[in-house]
C-alpha cells in the first residue's frame, strides 16, 4: 500500500514488509534525479523523506550515487595536485588513504558511510593498525587518519555528494598530552656529544644543530651566502626536505616565521671558518668531479648532504658515544629547553626556533615554564632583600 502525499513531497510505498521512500529533484545541471531508500517502518521512511526534502529546499542535496569510498578517495587523491600542497603533506595523505583507509572502508558506499563506521575504523587502527602486525597505531597516527578522512569528505560535501561530513559526527581520537622535554639532552650531554664527534667530518653540522636549534631540513638547506661570519648570524631562506628516501626537494621555510635570522656564538664562527678551509681542500682533491654550488654542508665531492642521511648519521654517532638515544628533532628541543632554563625569554626562543607565535612555544615547552617562574620570583625576592 502506498501513502498519498502532497505533490512534490515524494512517496512512501510498502514493499515486502518494508517501506520504500522515494523523491525526485532537479540538480544544478537541470537534470531530474530520483532517489529512494528502504526503511523498516513508515515512521523512518517519513523522517528520511523530510530530511531529504529539507536538503532540496536549502540547496544542499547530496547524491553520491553508487560511488564507493574507495572510488571517491582515488579521485580525491588525483585532485590534490591542483592544491599546491607540500610534498610531505601529499605523501601523508596518500599513505593514509592507500595503506589504511581504502583497505578498511573502500567498499562502503560513500552515501552510506556513517560516524559509527568511522569510529570503529579508528578504534581498530588504534588496537591493531600497524602494517607490520605488531600492535596498534599511536594516538598521533590515528589522529592523522581522522584528519585525512575529514579533509577528503569535506570536499565531497562541497561537491554536493554528501549533505554532511560524517567525520564531524564521530568522536575524535584522544591524543594524550606529550612532554617533549622528557627526552632531551642537558647542556652537559650536548657538550659530551660535541666532544665525541669533534673528529667527525661533519662536526660543524652537529655544532650548528646543537647551538642554533635549526630544523634538520633548514640545516641541509643552508648555503654560504646565508652565513655572515663577521656578524655571527645566519639567514634561514630555504629548506631541503626528503620523503621516504626520494629525491631531495628545495622549498621555502616551513612558515613565514621560519624565514628568520639566527645568531650563533663566537666559537661557531671559528668552526665555520675552519670548515670553509676544509671544504676548499675537498674541492681541490675532487678536481673535476666536484659538483658546483654554494651549499654549506657537502660531501667530499661537493654534493649537499641529504636530510635522511644526516638523521641516520646522527643516530649512529649518538649510539657510538653511548649517549641517551634522541633524534635531531629532540636535539632541537634540547636547545630550546636549555635556553628557557637559562632564563631566556620565551619570545626570544620563539623567534630563534621560527615558531609562528609565542603561544606555540609556550604550549610545546609548558613543562619548563613552572620552574622558570619559581626562579624568577626567587631572583625578585633577592633583589628586594627578602
N, C-alpha and C positions, 0 to 999 in steps of 0.2 A: 504494500500500500504506500502510495506517495503522499507527501504532505504538500498541500497547496499553499504557496507563499506569494506575497505581493510580487508583481513583475519587477525584475531587476534585483531580487534578493536571493536568487538561487533556488535550489530544490533539494528535498530530502526524500529518498526512496528506500524502502525496506527490501533487502536482498539476502536471502538465506540466513535470516536471524540477525543480520547486521544492518546498519543504516548508512547509505551512501549519500554524502553531502556533495553537491555539485554547484559550481557557479561559473560564470563567464565574464570576461572583461576585455577591454581594448587596450593593448600595450602601447608603449611610447612610439612604436613604429606604425600605429594604426591597424595592427593585426589583431583579430579577435582570437582570444585564447580561452580555453576551458580547463578548469582544474577540479579534481574530485578527491574525496577522502572517505575511507571506510571506517566507521565508528561502531563501538559496541552498543551504544544507547542513542536514542533520539536526542536526549539532552546534550550529549557530547557532540553530536552532529550539528545541532543548532549553535553551540558555542563555537565550533570550528568555523561555521559559516559567518557568524557575527564578527569573529576576529578577522577573517579574510576580507569581508566587505568593508570593514573599517580601514584596512590597508588600501583598498581601492579608493576610498574617499580621500585618504590622506596622501595618496600618490606613492605609497610605499608598498607596492605589490612585489612579492618575491616569486620567482619562478626559476628554479634550478633544473626543472625537468627531471630526467633520469640520470643526470650527471652525478658521478661518484666523487667522493672526497679525493681519491687518488687522481682521477682525471682532471679535476679542478686544480689541485695543487701542482700538477705537472705544467699546466698552462700558466699558473701564477708564477712559478719559478722562471719560466721563459720570459715573463713580462718584467722581471726585476732589472734586466739590463738597461731599461729606459729610465730607471730611477736614480742613476749615478750614485749607487751605494758604495761604501768602502768595500774593498776586496775581502777583508776579514768578515764583514757583515754578510756578504753574499755567500761566502764559504760556510758560515754558521747556519744560515737559512737552508742551504742545500743539504747540509749534513743532517739537520734536524728533520727535514721533510723526507729525504730519500732513505735514511738509515733507521728512522724511528716512527714517524707519523704515518707514512703510507703503508708500511708493513702491518701496522696495527689497525688503522682506520680507513685504509684506502678503498675497501669495498663497500663502505657505508654510503648510502645516497646522501649527497650534500644536504638536501632539503630535510633529511631525517636525522642529521647529526644533532645530538642533544647534549645538554650540560652534564647529565649523568654519565653519558659515554665518555665525555672529555675527562671528568673527574676520575673515572675508572681507569682510563688510559694513563693519566699522570700518576695515579696510585700504583699501578702495575710497574711503571718505569722506576718509581722510587724503590720498589721492592726487588725487582729483578730485571732492570733495564739495561745493564751493561752488556755490550755486544760480545764480550769475551766470556759471558756466563758466570762471572764472579761476583754476583750480587746486584744491588740496585744503583741507580744513578744518584749523585749527590744532589742536595737541595738546589744549588745554583743551576745545575744542568737541567733538572726538572722544570725549573722556572723558565729557562731558555726555551724549552719546548712549548710551554704555555704562551710565552711571548710570540713565538713564531706562529702558532695557531691563531692567536688573536689578530696579528697583523694580516695574515692571509685571509681570514674570514671577514675582517673589516672591509677588505677590497670586494668581497662577494656581496656585502651589504650595499656598498656604494654603487655596484653594477646592477642592483635590483635582483640578484639571485637569492638573497636571503633577506627576510624582513628585519631580523635582529641577529646579533652575533652571539651564538650560544656560549662562547667563552666568557662573556660578561655575566652570564648566569651561573657559571661554575665557580666553586670555591677556589681561590688562588692558593698554590702551594706555599707553605710556610717556610721561610728561609731564616734559620736561627742567626742572630747577630754574631758576627765573627770579629775577633780582635786581631787585627793584622800585626799588632806589636807583640803577639805571643811568640812568634818565630822570627825574631830579628837578632842581629848581632849587636853587641855592645861596642862602643868605640875601641875598647881593648881588643876585642875579637877582630874587628876590621883592621886594626894595626897589625895583628898577628898574621892575617891573611895577606896583607900587602908586603909584609916581610918575607913570607913564604913564597910569594910569586915575584919577588924582586928580580929574579934572573929569567923569568919567562919572557919570550919575545914580545908579547903584548902586555907587559907590565904597565905601560902608560894607560892602556884601556881600562885595566882594573882600578888604577888610581882615579881615572876620570869617573868611573861608575860610583866609586866609594865617596868621592869628595864633591860631587855635583848633584847626585840623585837623579840624573837623566835616565829616561827610559832606554831600554836596550835598542829600540828602533831609532831613537834620536842620536845615540852614540854612533851607531853604524851609518847614520846619515850625515855626520859632520864632515865638512871639508875645510881645508886650511884657510880659505878666505873668511870662514866663520870665526876664526880664532884671532883675538887681539892679545898677543903676548906682552906688549908694552903696558896695556891697561889691566891685564889679567881677567878678561871677560870673554865669553863665547856667546854666539847667537844661534839659537835653535830655529832653523828655517825649513827643515825638511825631516822626513823620517824614511828609513829604509826597512820595509817590512817583508816578511817571508811567510807563506802559508803552506803548511803541510809539505815542506820540502820543495815547494815550487820555486820558480824564478823570482828573485827579489824584485820588489816594486818600489819605486821612488814616489812619495806622495808628500803633501803638506803635513804639518804637525797635526796632532790629534784634534785640537780645537784652536780657536783664536787665542785663548790664554796660553796655549802651549808654544805659540810663537813668541819667544821671550829672550831676554839677555840674562845670563847666569855668571856670577862672579866665581873665580876659583883662587886658591891660595898661592903664595909665592913659590912653594915647593912644586906645585903643579906646573907653574911656569917653567921651572928648571927641568922638570921631567919632559915637558913637551919640546923644549929646546933640544934636549939630548935625543928625543925621538925623531925630530926633524933631521938631525945629522945621520942617525941610523937609517932612516928611510932613504936618504940620498945615497948612502953606501949600498943599500939594497938595489937601488936603481942602477948604479954603476956595475954591480955584479951581474944584474939581469941583462944588461945591454939592450938588444933589440926586442927581447921578449917582454920588456917592461910595458905594462899597459898604461897609456897616458891618462892622466886625470889628476884631480886635486883632493881625493879622499884622504881624510885624516888617518884612518886606521886601515892598513892594507896588508896583504900577504907579501911574500918575497918577490913577486913579480908585478906588484902594483895594483892587484885586483882588490876591491873593497871587501872587507870581511863580511860574511853572511850572518844575519842575526841568529839563525838557528844553530849555526856552528859555534858562535860566541857563547850561547847558552849552554851547549854541551861541554865546551871547553871550561867554562866556569865551574860546572858541576864536578868535572874531573879534578880540577885544581883544588877545590874545596875538599874533596874526598882524600886527595893525596896529602893535604895539610892536616888531616884528621880533625877538621873543624865541624861544628854543627851544620847539618845539611840545610841550605836555603837556596832559593832561586835568585836570579838577578832582580826580579820584581821585589823580592823580600830584602835585597840589598838596598834598593831604593827606599823601602820602608825603614830600614836601619838608619839610613842617612837622615831621613826626616825625624825619626824618633829621637836620635841623638841631638839634633838641633833644638827640638822642643824641650827636651830635658835639660839642655844647657841654658834655657831661658830665652831663646829666640822667639820673637813674637810670631804667632800663627800666620799673620798676614805676610810676613817675610817668607815663611815656609811655603805658603800657598803660591806666591809668585815664583819662588825658586823651582817648585815642582811643576808649575804650569797647570794647576787646578783651575777650573772655571770660576770658582768662587771660594771665599774663605769658609763658607758653610760646609763645602765638600771636605776641606782639610780638617775642620773641627769634627765632622762625622767619622772620618776614617781613623783619626788619632784621638778619639774621645777618651780612651782609657788612659792616655798620658796626661790629660789636662788636669784631673784632680790633684795629682802630685805637684804640678806646676802652681796650682792655686795655693797649696799649702806652703810651698817655698816662697811664693810672692808675699803672703801675709806675714811670714816669719821675717822676711827682709824688711818689710814695712815696720814691724814691731821693733826691730833692731835700730832702724833709723830714728824711731821716736823714743828710743831709750827705754823701752818697756821690758 
